[in-house]
């Protein structure tokens, strides 16, 4: 599948991969920051943003989508940055196509399998998809029944687009995401390893990377390090953008 993408800057390529329910704009601050030194390619994963919809929504296929885009752009290799689901895709990509990934940054996610849980964000988006939404205010009021945090609601509302009849609908393929939600929780392929440099960045207050995960990370990514951003949660790139951006840039510019 040919993914929707945006480019900025010149130099060695960096591909940015957003998380679940997101789009290429989510890592926009990092894209602008890196574009002074790199050719930055921000992508919309399949079933997200302005990329095509498809019933197939699994980690291996999403990694192959990135490879296909790299082939279209004639990129033999690239630096990869992925947040959350994007980090899972980045790990899959590095483990299955290690020759195409020079360095990997994984933001607040581990290579383990996560247990399914009740997800207020998913429930809120399902409610939006089933409602007749006439305004963004109406959409936010509906989401408030599921999510108390205003920043999270604003993030999810980026999925809305206005149709010709002035109704708002989701850009996100909610059916495919719902039916395949468990694929975002799977473990990275066991037995594989990525020997190139890899940086995991954990939000201090987030539970997605735990101490017990570190031996698993080291087994699969032996040339890796784990940095912790104090005072940040799962949305570390938005909560502490300066620290996050600086860590990524330092990692990419250090041999």
C-alpha positions as CSV (number, residue, x, y, z in Angstrom):
1,X,0.0,0.0,0.0
2,X,1.3,3.5,-0.8
3,X,1.1,5.5,2.3
4,X,0.3,9.2,2.5
5,X,3.5,11.1,3.6
6,X,5.0,14.6,3.8
7,X,8.6,15.6,3.4
8,X,10.7,18.4,4.7
9,X,14.5,19.2,4.8
10,X,17.5,17.6,3.1
11,X,20.1,15.1,4.1
12,X,20.1,11.6,5.4
13,X,16.4,10.3,5.5
14,X,14.5,10.0,8.8
15,X,11.1,8.3,8.8
16,X,8.6,9.3,11.5
17,X,5.8,6.8,12.4
18,X,2.9,8.0,14.6
19,X,1.0,6.0,17.2
20,X,-2.5,4.4,17.3
21,X,-5.4,6.8,16.4
22,X,-2.8,9.4,15.2
23,X,-1.5,10.8,12.0
24,X,1.7,12.3,10.6
25,X,1.0,15.6,12.3
26,X,1.6,14.1,15.7
27,X,5.4,14.1,15.4
28,X,5.3,17.4,13.5
29,X,7.4,19.2,16.2
30,X,10.1,16.6,15.9
31,X,9.9,16.7,12.1
32,X,10.5,20.5,12.0
33,X,13.3,20.2,14.5
34,X,15.1,17.5,12.6
35,X,14.5,19.0,9.1
36,X,17.4,21.5,9.5
37,X,19.8,18.5,9.3
38,X,17.9,15.7,7.8
39,X,15.4,14.8,5.1
40,X,12.3,14.0,7.2
41,X,9.5,11.8,5.9
42,X,6.4,11.7,8.1
43,X,3.9,9.0,7.3
44,X,0.3,8.2,7.9
45,X,0.0,4.5,8.7
46,X,-2.7,2.5,6.8
47,X,-6.2,3.1,8.1
48,X,-5.0,6.4,9.7
49,X,-4.8,10.0,8.5
50,X,-5.0,10.3,4.7
51,X,-3.6,6.9,3.9
52,X,-5.8,4.3,2.3
53,X,-8.2,2.0,4.2
54,X,-7.8,-1.7,4.2
55,X,-9.2,-4.6,6.3
56,X,-5.7,-5.9,6.8
57,X,-4.1,-4.2,9.8
58,X,-1.2,-6.1,11.3
59,X,2.3,-5.3,12.3
60,X,4.1,-7.2,9.5
61,X,2.0,-5.6,6.8
62,X,2.5,-2.1,8.3
63,X,6.2,-2.7,8.3
64,X,6.1,-3.7,4.6
65,X,4.1,-0.5,3.9
66,X,7.2,1.4,5.1
67,X,9.5,-0.7,3.0
68,X,7.3,0.0,-0.1
69,X,7.5,3.7,0.6
70,X,11.2,3.5,1.0
71,X,11.4,1.7,-2.4
72,X,9.2,4.4,-4.0
73,X,11.5,7.1,-2.6
74,X,14.7,5.1,-3.6
75,X,15.9,5.0,0.0
76,X,18.3,2.1,0.6
77,X,18.2,2.8,4.4
78,X,16.9,5.4,6.9
79,X,16.8,6.4,10.5
80,X,13.4,5.3,12.0
81,X,11.5,7.0,14.8
82,X,8.2,5.4,16.1
83,X,5.9,6.3,19.0
84,X,3.7,3.7,20.6
85,X,2.1,1.7,17.7
86,X,4.7,3.4,15.4
87,X,7.4,2.1,17.7
88,X,6.0,-1.4,17.3
89,X,6.0,-1.0,13.5
90,X,9.6,0.4,13.7
91,X,10.7,-2.6,15.8
92,X,9.1,-5.0,13.3
93,X,10.8,-3.2,10.5
94,X,14.2,-3.3,12.1
95,X,13.9,-7.0,13.0
96,X,12.6,-8.1,9.6
97,X,14.6,-5.7,7.4
98,X,17.7,-4.8,9.4
99,X,19.6,-3.8,6.3
100,X,17.1,-1.0,5.7
101,X,17.3,0.5,9.2
102,X,20.4,2.4,10.2
103,X,19.3,3.5,13.6
104,X,16.0,3.1,15.5
105,X,14.3,5.2,18.1
106,X,11.3,3.7,19.9
107,X,9.2,6.1,22.0
108,X,7.5,4.6,25.0
109,X,6.7,1.1,23.9
110,X,8.3,-2.4,24.5
111,X,8.7,-5.4,22.2
112,X,6.4,-7.4,24.5
113,X,2.8,-8.4,24.1
114,X,0.4,-6.2,25.9
115,X,-2.9,-7.5,27.4
116,X,-6.0,-6.0,25.8
117,X,-7.8,-3.6,28.1
118,X,-10.8,-1.3,28.0
119,X,-9.6,1.7,26.0
120,X,-11.6,4.9,26.6
121,X,-10.0,6.4,23.4
122,X,-11.2,3.6,21.3
123,X,-14.6,3.6,22.9
124,X,-14.9,7.4,22.3
125,X,-13.9,7.1,18.6
126,X,-16.5,4.3,18.1
127,X,-19.1,6.5,19.6
128,X,-18.1,9.4,17.3
129,X,-18.3,7.0,14.3
130,X,-21.8,6.0,15.2
131,X,-23.1,9.6,15.9
132,X,-24.2,12.3,13.4
133,X,-21.7,15.0,14.2
134,X,-22.5,18.5,13.0
135,X,-19.7,20.4,14.8
136,X,-16.4,20.0,16.5
137,X,-17.9,21.2,19.8
138,X,-20.5,18.4,19.6
139,X,-17.7,15.9,19.0
140,X,-15.7,17.2,21.9
141,X,-18.8,17.0,24.2
142,X,-19.3,13.4,23.2
143,X,-15.7,12.5,23.7
144,X,-15.8,14.1,27.2
145,X,-18.1,11.3,28.3
146,X,-15.2,8.9,27.7
147,X,-12.0,11.0,28.2
148,X,-11.5,13.7,30.9
149,X,-8.2,15.0,29.6
150,X,-8.5,17.9,27.2
151,X,-5.2,17.3,25.5
152,X,-6.1,13.7,24.7
153,X,-9.5,14.8,23.3
154,X,-7.8,17.4,21.1
155,X,-5.5,14.7,19.8
156,X,-8.4,12.4,19.0
157,X,-10.4,15.2,17.3
158,X,-7.7,15.5,14.7
159,X,-9.3,12.4,13.2
160,X,-12.3,14.4,12.2
161,X,-12.9,15.7,8.6
162,X,-15.8,17.7,7.2
163,X,-17.7,16.2,4.3
164,X,-19.4,18.1,1.5
165,X,-22.7,18.0,3.4
166,X,-21.0,19.7,6.4
167,X,-21.2,16.5,8.5
168,X,-18.0,15.4,10.3
169,X,-16.7,11.9,9.9
170,X,-13.6,10.0,11.0
171,X,-10.5,9.8,8.8
172,X,-9.6,6.7,10.9
173,X,-10.8,3.3,9.6
174,X,-12.5,2.5,12.9
175,X,-13.9,-0.8,11.7
176,X,-10.4,-2.2,10.7
177,X,-8.8,-0.8,13.9
178,X,-11.5,-2.2,16.2
179,X,-11.5,-5.7,14.5
180,X,-7.7,-5.9,14.6
181,X,-7.0,-4.0,17.8
182,X,-5.1,-6.9,19.3
183,X,-2.5,-6.8,16.5
184,X,-1.2,-3.5,18.0
185,X,-0.5,-5.4,21.3
186,X,1.5,-8.3,19.9
187,X,5.1,-9.0,20.8
188,X,7.9,-8.4,18.3
189,X,9.1,-11.6,16.4
190,X,10.8,-13.8,18.9
191,X,14.3,-15.1,18.0
192,X,15.1,-12.1,15.8
193,X,17.5,-9.4,16.8
194,X,18.6,-6.0,15.5
195,X,22.3,-5.2,16.0
196,X,22.4,-1.6,14.9
197,X,22.1,1.3,17.4
198,X,18.7,1.6,19.0
199,X,17.3,4.1,21.5
200,X,14.3,3.5,23.7
201,X,12.8,6.6,25.3
202,X,10.5,6.1,28.2
203,X,8.1,8.5,29.8
204,X,8.8,8.4,33.6
205,X,5.2,8.1,34.6
206,X,4.2,5.7,31.8
207,X,4.0,1.9,32.4
208,X,4.6,0.9,28.8
209,X,8.3,0.3,29.4
210,X,8.9,-1.4,32.7
211,X,12.1,-2.6,34.5
212,X,11.1,-6.3,33.7
213,X,11.0,-5.5,30.0
214,X,14.7,-4.4,29.9
215,X,16.2,-7.9,29.5
216,X,13.8,-8.6,26.6
217,X,14.8,-5.3,25.0
218,X,18.5,-6.1,25.4
219,X,18.1,-9.6,23.9
220,X,16.3,-8.4,20.8
221,X,18.2,-5.1,20.5
222,X,21.6,-5.7,22.0
223,X,23.0,-2.4,20.9
224,X,20.3,-0.4,22.7
225,X,19.9,2.0,25.5
226,X,16.9,3.1,27.5
227,X,16.6,6.8,28.4
228,X,13.9,8.2,30.8
229,X,12.3,11.6,30.4
230,X,11.4,12.9,33.9
231,X,7.9,14.1,34.4
232,X,6.6,12.7,31.1
233,X,4.0,10.1,30.4
234,X,3.1,8.2,27.3
235,X,2.8,11.3,25.2
236,X,6.4,12.3,26.0
237,X,7.0,13.9,22.6
238,X,4.1,16.4,23.3
239,X,4.7,16.8,27.1
240,X,8.5,17.3,27.0
241,X,9.2,18.2,23.3
242,X,12.5,20.0,23.9
243,X,14.0,17.1,25.9
244,X,12.5,14.5,23.5
245,X,13.7,16.3,20.3
246,X,17.2,16.8,21.8
247,X,17.6,13.1,22.7
248,X,16.6,12.0,19.2
249,X,18.9,14.5,17.5
250,X,21.9,13.6,19.7
251,X,21.3,9.9,19.0
252,X,21.2,10.5,15.3
253,X,24.3,12.8,15.2
254,X,26.5,10.7,17.5
255,X,28.5,7.8,16.0
